[in-house]
Amino acid sequence: MAFDSLSDRLQQALRKVTGRGTLTETDIETMMREVRLSLLEADVNYKVVKDFTNEVKAKALGERVLKSITPGQQVVKIVFEELKRVMGDEAEGLRFKPQGTTIFMLVGLNGTGKTTHAGKLALYCRRKYNKNPLLVAADVYRPAAIDQLVTIGKQLSIPTFEMGTNYTPEEIVKKAIDYAKENKHDLVIIDTAGRFHVNEELMAELRRLKEIAQPDEILLTVDAMTGQDAVNVSQSFHEQLNVTGVILTKLDGDTRGGAALSIRRVTGVPIKFMGLGEKLDQLEVFHPERMASRILGMGDVLTLLEKAQDAINEEEAELMAKKFKNATFDYNDFLKQIKQIRRLGSIKGLLSLIPGLGSQLKNIEIDENQFNHIVAIINSMTEEERHNPDIINASRKQRIARGSGRDISEVNRLTKQFEEMRQMRRKMMNMSPKEMERMMNNLNRPGGQPSTPVSYSKGKGKNKGRRAPWF
């Protein structure tokens, strides 16, 4: 995941000052030297690093901090605020026309995920704003790009306007906009051509398309893995086209994160979205405050809650609660919950959003295939067994194991843990607030957490053989 290395280094630097009763100027200097190296190694723009460290140092050496009862915590707060400010302070939304057809134009170099993110953006706008989008294939130089956009459109049930490669991009865009207006599409997303480097021919074409389309947003897709090059590319496109926002792609890859910390400060262009995977629903609004919190290991509870709200239907949640309370929760309900959890994203990604868990997960691999094994076991049960788990005896378990291709020990573990979960949640439903608080405190003690079918793969040292928290 992006920022892992930077996050580790910054947290190590800040640990040198947190928890201390007093801080000296030497302590601050030592910490800032490590912060500076961390940012430079993350490929953050040199001028941004210089301004950042100067600002943090000046505030950290202030009288209010050094004479504070918790000076270390005050320094962490200063670093957090400055990180947030460098990335833009607040999330910036999309610009839509109050009436009529809104037009977005996606631009960028080849290989940055432009075509994929045209589809992601269309899906996001349909879900979030109830828009009726039209995708436009205006990259006539790469037939594969047209085919890819058409395929994405079919996957999402979103129409794609394309005229092949025998027309100019200008002709295609003109006709696409007319088509959108005639067919009541209130959002047009134009996928434009890219190059492997910035050149005048590319920019001239994009300027012509801008003149024709008069887009409400010109969104630049930038590959986060290119580091400083991403900043240079952003500057070039912005100078020519007056870009309104950036979509930072491939943030789920092994990237140092320098682009996210440099683009806004160097170009003035806000990062509006970040792509976190290949799936078409893996597009998130870029919140500077939340990203600063993630980088400093403070988690991101708001994003976690938003993911849960998007994935879990409120009526279904209430129904599940009633089933637990009435002891009628069965394996069919469990399958539904697994599908809901998987819609949230990877387990490791979700756990990293919980404050304090990020650093603990660094050297741990979570076997996501465990979900597939659980589904296979449940699918091998009869409908009667799924509906009435209590009838599953030893002989039935043997048959289920054979049918699912899993070992009998896995079937035994699942049925045991399923029953533990039912009992625990049934108790929770009938607890008073004080009893609930007492139970949560017990769970937080070592050895107090329930077991889980989602296993870590072998880690190192104390992480070896541990299990992931239950959801």
C-alpha positions as CSV (number, residue, x, y, z in Angstrom):
1,M,0.0,0.0,0.0
2,A,1.1,3.5,-0.8
3,F,2.8,5.5,2.1
4,D,3.8,2.3,4.1
5,S,7.5,3.2,4.0
6,L,6.9,6.9,4.6
7,S,4.4,6.2,7.4
8,D,6.8,3.9,9.2
9,R,9.7,6.4,9.0
10,L,7.5,9.4,10.1
11,Q,6.1,7.4,13.0
12,Q,9.6,6.3,14.1
13,A,10.8,9.9,14.0
14,L,7.8,11.1,16.0
15,R,8.2,8.4,18.6
16,K,11.4,10.0,19.6
17,V,9.5,13.0,21.0
18,T,6.1,11.5,22.1
19,G,5.8,10.5,25.7
20,R,8.5,12.9,26.9
21,G,7.8,15.3,29.7
22,T,10.1,17.9,28.3
23,L,11.6,18.6,24.8
24,T,14.8,20.5,23.9
25,E,15.8,22.3,20.7
26,T,18.2,19.4,20.1
27,D,15.3,16.9,20.4
28,I,13.3,18.8,17.8
29,E,16.4,19.1,15.5
30,T,17.0,15.3,15.6
31,M,13.4,14.6,14.9
32,M,13.2,17.1,12.0
33,R,16.3,15.6,10.4
34,E,14.6,12.2,10.2
35,V,11.4,13.7,9.0
36,R,13.3,15.5,6.2
37,L,15.0,12.2,5.1
38,S,11.7,10.4,5.2
39,L,10.0,12.8,2.9
40,L,12.9,13.0,0.5
41,E,13.1,9.2,0.3
42,A,9.4,9.1,-0.4
43,D,10.2,11.3,-3.5
44,V,8.4,14.4,-2.2
45,N,9.4,17.5,-4.1
46,Y,12.5,19.1,-2.6
47,K,10.9,22.6,-2.2
48,V,7.8,21.0,-0.5
49,V,10.1,19.2,1.9
50,K,12.0,22.4,2.7
51,D,8.8,24.4,3.3
52,F,7.2,21.6,5.3
53,T,10.2,21.0,7.7
54,N,10.8,24.8,8.2
55,E,7.1,25.3,9.1
56,V,7.0,22.3,11.5
57,K,10.3,23.3,13.1
58,A,9.2,26.9,13.7
59,K,5.9,25.8,15.3
60,A,7.5,23.0,17.3
61,L,10.1,25.4,18.8
62,G,7.4,27.8,19.9
63,E,7.1,28.6,23.5
64,R,3.6,27.0,23.8
65,V,4.9,23.6,22.7
66,L,8.1,23.5,24.7
67,K,6.3,24.6,27.9
68,S,3.3,22.4,27.3
69,I,2.5,19.5,29.7
70,T,2.5,17.1,26.6
71,P,5.0,18.7,24.2
72,G,5.4,15.5,22.2
73,Q,1.7,15.3,21.5
74,Q,1.8,18.9,20.4
75,V,4.5,18.2,17.9
76,V,2.5,15.3,16.5
77,K,-0.4,17.6,16.1
78,I,1.7,20.1,14.3
79,V,3.0,17.5,11.8
80,F,-0.5,16.3,11.2
81,E,-1.8,19.8,10.5
82,E,1.1,20.5,8.2
83,L,0.6,17.2,6.3
84,K,-3.0,18.1,5.9
85,R,-2.2,21.6,4.7
86,V,0.3,20.4,2.1
87,M,-2.3,18.0,0.6
88,G,-5.0,20.7,0.4
89,D,-6.7,20.9,3.8
90,E,-10.2,19.8,2.6
91,A,-11.6,17.4,0.0
92,E,-12.7,19.1,-3.2
93,G,-15.9,17.9,-4.9
94,L,-16.9,17.6,-8.5
95,R,-18.4,20.5,-10.4
96,F,-21.8,19.7,-11.9
97,K,-24.0,22.0,-14.0
98,P,-27.2,23.0,-12.1
99,Q,-29.1,22.0,-15.2
100,G,-28.4,20.3,-18.5
101,T,-25.4,18.1,-19.4
102,T,-22.2,18.2,-17.3
103,I,-19.0,17.3,-19.2
104,F,-15.9,15.8,-17.7
105,M,-12.8,15.3,-19.8
106,L,-10.1,12.8,-18.6
107,V,-6.6,13.5,-19.8
108,G,-3.2,12.0,-19.0
109,L,-0.3,9.9,-20.4
110,N,-0.6,6.3,-21.6
111,G,-0.5,3.7,-18.8
112,T,-1.9,5.9,-16.0
113,G,-5.3,4.1,-15.9
114,K,-7.2,6.8,-17.7
115,T,-9.7,4.5,-19.5
116,T,-10.4,2.4,-16.4
117,H,-10.9,5.5,-14.3
118,A,-13.4,6.9,-16.8
119,G,-15.5,3.9,-15.9
120,K,-14.8,4.2,-12.2
121,L,-15.9,7.8,-12.3
122,A,-19.0,7.0,-14.2
123,L,-20.0,4.4,-11.6
124,Y,-19.2,6.7,-8.7
125,C,-21.3,9.5,-10.1
126,R,-24.2,7.2,-10.9
127,R,-24.2,5.8,-7.3
128,K,-23.4,9.0,-5.5
129,Y,-25.3,11.6,-7.5
130,N,-27.8,9.5,-9.3
131,K,-26.4,10.6,-12.7
132,N,-27.1,9.0,-16.1
133,P,-23.6,9.0,-17.5
134,L,-22.4,8.4,-21.1
135,L,-18.8,7.3,-21.7
136,V,-17.1,8.6,-24.9
137,A,-14.3,6.8,-26.6
138,A,-12.2,9.6,-28.1
139,D,-8.9,7.8,-28.3
140,V,-8.8,6.9,-32.0
141,Y,-5.1,6.0,-32.0
142,R,-5.5,2.9,-29.8
143,P,-8.3,0.6,-30.9
144,A,-7.7,-1.4,-27.8
145,A,-8.7,1.7,-25.7
146,I,-12.0,1.9,-27.5
147,D,-12.7,-1.8,-26.9
148,Q,-11.7,-1.5,-23.3
149,L,-14.1,1.4,-22.7
150,V,-16.9,-0.4,-24.4
151,T,-16.2,-3.5,-22.3
152,I,-16.2,-1.4,-19.1
153,G,-19.4,0.2,-20.1
154,K,-21.1,-3.2,-20.6
155,Q,-19.9,-4.4,-17.2
156,L,-21.4,-1.3,-15.5
157,S,-24.5,-1.2,-17.8
158,I,-23.4,2.3,-18.8
159,P,-23.6,3.2,-22.5
160,T,-20.5,4.0,-24.5
161,F,-20.4,6.3,-27.5
162,E,-17.8,5.3,-30.0
163,M,-17.3,5.7,-33.8
164,G,-14.3,3.6,-34.3
165,T,-11.0,5.0,-35.6
166,N,-12.1,6.5,-38.9
167,Y,-13.2,9.8,-37.4
168,T,-11.3,12.5,-35.7
169,P,-11.6,13.0,-31.9
170,E,-13.1,16.4,-32.6
171,E,-15.9,14.9,-34.7
172,I,-16.5,12.1,-32.1
173,V,-16.8,14.5,-29.2
174,K,-19.2,16.9,-31.1
175,K,-21.5,14.0,-32.0
176,A,-21.3,12.4,-28.5
177,I,-22.4,15.6,-26.8
178,D,-25.4,16.0,-29.3
179,Y,-26.2,12.3,-28.6
180,A,-26.1,12.8,-24.9
181,K,-28.5,15.8,-25.0
182,E,-30.9,14.0,-27.2
183,N,-30.9,10.9,-25.0
184,K,-31.1,12.7,-21.7
185,H,-27.6,11.8,-20.4
186,D,-26.9,14.5,-17.8
187,L,-23.2,13.5,-17.6
188,V,-20.6,12.9,-20.4
189,I,-17.2,11.5,-19.5
190,I,-14.7,11.8,-22.4
191,D,-11.8,9.4,-22.5
192,T,-9.1,11.2,-24.5
193,A,-5.9,9.9,-26.1
194,G,-2.6,9.9,-24.3
195,R,1.1,9.6,-25.2
196,F,4.1,8.1,-23.4
197,H,5.4,11.6,-22.8
198,V,4.1,15.1,-23.0
199,N,4.4,16.6,-26.5
200,E,2.9,19.5,-28.4
201,E,0.9,17.3,-30.8
202,L,-1.0,15.8,-27.8
203,M,-1.6,19.1,-26.1
204,A,-2.8,20.8,-29.4
205,E,-5.4,18.0,-29.8
206,L,-6.6,18.3,-26.1
207,R,-6.9,22.1,-26.4
208,R,-9.1,21.6,-29.5
209,L,-11.3,19.1,-27.6
210,K,-11.5,21.5,-24.7
211,E,-12.7,24.3,-27.0
212,I,-15.4,22.0,-28.5
213,A,-16.6,20.3,-25.3
214,Q,-16.3,23.2,-22.8
215,P,-15.8,20.7,-20.0
216,D,-16.9,21.5,-16.4
217,E,-14.0,19.4,-15.2
218,I,-10.7,18.5,-16.8
219,L,-9.4,15.6,-14.7
220,L,-5.8,14.5,-15.0
221,T,-5.0,10.8,-14.2
222,V,-1.6,10.5,-12.6
223,D,0.3,7.3,-11.8
224,A,1.3,7.5,-8.1
225,M,4.1,5.1,-8.8
226,T,6.0,7.6,-11.0
227,G,6.9,9.9,-8.0
228,Q,8.4,13.2,-9.0
229,D,7.6,12.6,-12.7
230,A,3.9,12.8,-11.7
231,V,4.4,16.3,-10.4
232,N,6.2,17.4,-13.6
233,V,3.5,15.9,-15.8
234,S,0.8,17.6,-13.7
235,Q,2.6,21.0,-14.2
236,S,2.8,20.5,-17.9
237,F,-0.9,19.6,-18.4
238,H,-2.1,22.3,-16.0
239,E,-0.1,25.0,-17.9
240,Q,-1.7,23.9,-21.2
241,L,-5.2,23.0,-20.2
242,N,-5.9,24.6,-16.7
243,V,-6.6,21.2,-15.1
244,T,-9.4,21.3,-12.4
245,G,-8.4,18.1,-10.6
246,V,-6.2,15.1,-10.3
247,I,-7.1,11.4,-10.0
248,L,-4.1,9.7,-8.4
249,T,-4.1,6.1,-9.6
250,K,-2.4,2.9,-8.4
251,L,-2.2,4.1,-4.8
252,D,-2.6,0.4,-3.9
253,G,0.8,-0.4,-5.4
254,D,4.3,-0.3,-3.9
255,T,4.6,3.5,-4.2
256,R,6.5,6.0,-2.0
257,G,3.6,8.5,-1.9
258,G,5.6,11.6,-2.9
259,A,3.2,12.6,-5.6
260,A,0.3,12.9,-3.2
261,L,2.4,15.2,-1.0
262,S,3.7,17.3,-3.8
263,I,1.1,17.9,-6.5
264,R,-1.2,20.3,-4.7
265,R,1.6,22.4,-3.2
266,V,3.6,22.6,-6.5
267,T,0.7,23.0,-9.0
268,G,-2.2,24.3,-7.0
269,V,-4.4,21.6,-8.6
270,P,-6.4,19.6,-6.0
271,I,-6.3,15.8,-5.9
272,K,-10.0,14.8,-6.1
273,F,-9.9,11.1,-6.2
274,M,-7.5,8.2,-5.6
275,G,-7.7,4.8,-7.3
276,L,-7.0,1.9,-4.9
277,G,-7.3,-1.2,-7.0
278,E,-8.3,-2.7,-10.3
279,K,-12.0,-3.2,-9.5
280,L,-14.4,-0.6,-10.9
281,D,-15.8,0.4,-7.5
282,Q,-12.3,1.0,-6.0
283,L,-12.3,4.8,-6.3
284,E,-12.3,7.0,-3.2
285,V,-12.6,10.7,-2.7
286,F,-9.2,12.1,-1.6
287,H,-9.6,13.6,1.9
288,P,-6.3,15.4,3.0
289,E,-7.2,15.1,6.6
290,R,-7.9,11.4,6.5
291,M,-4.8,10.7,4.4
292,A,-2.7,12.6,7.0
293,S,-4.2,10.5,9.7
294,R,-3.4,7.3,7.8
295,I,0.2,8.3,7.2
296,L,0.7,9.0,10.9
297,G,-0.9,5.7,11.9
298,M,-4.0,7.2,13.4
299,G,-6.4,5.2,11.2
300,D,-9.3,6.5,9.2
301,V,-12.6,5.6,10.9
302,L,-14.7,7.9,8.8
303,T,-13.7,6.2,5.6
304,L,-14.3,2.8,7.2
305,L,-17.8,3.9,8.2
306,E,-18.6,5.2,4.7
307,K,-17.5,1.9,3.2
308,A,-19.8,0.1,5.6
309,Q,-22.7,2.3,4.8
310,D,-22.2,1.9,1.1
311,A,-21.9,-1.9,1.3
312,I,-24.5,-2.8,4.0
313,N,-28.1,-2.0,3.5
314,E,-29.8,-0.5,6.6
315,E,-32.8,-2.8,6.3
316,E,-30.6,-5.9,6.0
317,A,-28.6,-4.8,9.0
318,E,-31.8,-4.4,11.1
319,L,-33.0,-7.8,9.9
320,M,-29.7,-9.4,10.9
321,A,-29.9,-7.8,14.3
322,K,-33.3,-9.3,14.8
323,K,-32.1,-12.7,13.7
324,F,-29.3,-12.7,16.2
325,K,-31.6,-11.6,19.0
326,N,-34.1,-14.3,18.2
327,A,-31.5,-16.9,17.7
328,T,-32.6,-17.5,14.1
329,F,-29.3,-16.4,12.4
330,D,-28.2,-19.3,10.0
331,Y,-25.6,-20.1,7.4
332,N,-27.6,-18.4,4.6
333,D,-27.4,-15.2,6.6
334,F,-23.7,-15.8,7.2
335,L,-23.2,-16.1,3.4
336,K,-24.9,-12.7,3.0
337,Q,-22.6,-11.2,5.6
338,I,-19.5,-12.6,3.9
339,K,-20.6,-10.9,0.6
340,Q,-21.1,-7.6,2.4
341,I,-17.7,-7.8,4.0
342,R,-16.0,-8.6,0.6
343,R,-17.7,-5.5,-1.0
344,L,-15.8,-3.4,1.6
345,G,-12.4,-4.4,0.1
346,S,-9.5,-6.4,1.4
347,I,-9.5,-7.3,5.1
348,K,-6.0,-6.0,5.5
349,G,-7.0,-2.7,3.9
350,L,-10.0,-2.4,6.2
351,L,-8.0,-3.2,9.3
352,S,-5.4,-0.6,8.4
353,L,-8.2,2.0,8.7
354,I,-8.7,1.1,12.4
355,P,-6.5,3.4,14.7
356,G,-3.5,1.6,16.1
357,L,-3.7,-1.5,13.9
358,G,-1.7,-0.3,10.9
359,S,1.7,-0.8,12.3
360,Q,0.7,-4.3,13.7
361,L,-0.3,-5.5,10.3
362,K,3.0,-4.5,8.5
363,N,4.6,-7.9,8.5
364,I,1.4,-9.9,8.3
365,E,-0.1,-11.4,5.2
366,I,-3.9,-12.2,5.5
367,D,-5.1,-15.1,3.4
368,E,-8.2,-13.7,1.7
369,N,-8.8,-17.2,0.2
370,Q,-10.2,-18.3,3.5
371,F,-13.4,-16.6,2.6
372,N,-13.6,-18.8,-0.6
373,H,-13.0,-21.9,1.6
374,I,-15.8,-20.9,4.0
375,V,-18.2,-20.3,1.0
376,A,-17.3,-23.7,-0.4
377,I,-18.1,-25.4,2.9
378,I,-21.4,-23.6,3.3
379,N,-22.4,-24.3,-0.3
380,S,-21.8,-28.0,0.4
381,M,-24.5,-28.0,3.1
382,T,-28.0,-29.0,2.3
383,E,-30.7,-26.2,2.6
384,E,-31.9,-27.9,5.8
385,E,-28.4,-27.8,7.3
386,R,-27.9,-24.1,6.4
387,H,-31.3,-23.2,7.9
388,N,-30.9,-25.3,11.0
389,P,-27.1,-25.5,12.0
390,D,-27.9,-27.5,15.1
391,I,-28.6,-30.7,13.1
392,I,-25.0,-30.8,11.7
393,N,-23.5,-33.9,13.3
394,A,-20.3,-35.8,12.7
395,S,-21.5,-37.8,9.7
396,R,-22.9,-34.7,8.1
397,K,-19.6,-32.9,8.6
398,Q,-17.8,-35.7,6.8
399,R,-20.1,-35.4,3.8
400,I,-19.7,-31.6,3.8
401,A,-15.9,-31.9,3.9
402,R,-16.0,-34.3,0.9
403,G,-18.4,-32.1,-1.0
404,S,-16.4,-28.9,-0.5
405,G,-12.9,-30.4,-1.0
406,R,-11.8,-29.1,2.4
407,D,-10.3,-31.0,5.4
408,I,-12.7,-32.1,8.1
409,S,-10.8,-30.0,10.6
410,E,-11.8,-26.9,8.6
411,V,-15.5,-27.9,8.8
412,N,-15.2,-28.5,12.5
413,R,-13.5,-25.1,13.0
414,L,-16.1,-23.3,11.0
415,T,-19.1,-24.9,12.8
416,K,-17.5,-24.2,16.2
417,Q,-16.7,-20.6,15.4
418,F,-20.1,-20.0,13.9
419,E,-21.8,-21.2,17.1
420,E,-19.4,-19.1,19.2
421,M,-20.3,-16.1,17.1
422,R,-24.0,-16.7,17.4
423,Q,-23.8,-17.0,21.2
424,M,-21.6,-13.9,21.6
425,R,-23.8,-11.7,19.4
426,R,-27.0,-13.0,21.0
427,K,-25.5,-12.0,24.4
428,M,-24.5,-8.6,23.0
429,M,-28.1,-7.9,21.8
430,N,-29.4,-8.4,25.3
431,M,-26.7,-6.5,27.2
432,S,-27.1,-3.2,29.0
433,P,-24.7,-0.4,28.0
434,K,-22.6,-1.0,31.1
435,E,-22.4,-4.8,30.4
436,M,-21.4,-4.0,26.8
437,E,-18.6,-1.7,27.9
438,R,-17.3,-4.3,30.4
439,M,-17.3,-7.0,27.6
440,M,-15.4,-4.7,25.2
441,N,-12.8,-4.0,27.8
442,N,-12.3,-7.7,28.3
443,L,-11.9,-8.3,24.6
444,N,-9.2,-5.7,24.4
445,R,-7.1,-7.6,26.9
446,P,-4.5,-10.1,25.5
447,G,-6.3,-13.4,24.8
448,G,-9.7,-11.9,25.0
449,Q,-10.6,-11.8,21.3
450,P,-12.7,-14.5,19.8
451,S,-11.3,-16.8,17.2
452,T,-11.9,-16.4,13.5
453,P,-11.9,-18.4,10.3
454,V,-9.8,-15.8,8.5
455,S,-6.2,-16.8,9.1
456,Y,-3.0,-14.9,8.7
457,S,-0.4,-16.6,6.6
458,K,2.9,-17.2,8.4
459,G,4.5,-14.0,9.7
460,K,7.6,-13.4,11.7
461,G,8.2,-13.6,15.4
462,K,5.2,-12.8,17.5
463,N,3.0,-12.5,14.4
464,K,3.5,-16.1,13.4
465,G,0.2,-18.1,13.3
466,R,-1.9,-15.2,14.6
467,R,-5.5,-14.8,13.4
468,A,-7.3,-11.7,12.1
469,P,-10.0,-10.0,14.2
470,W,-13.5,-11.2,13.5
471,F,-15.9,-9.0,11.6
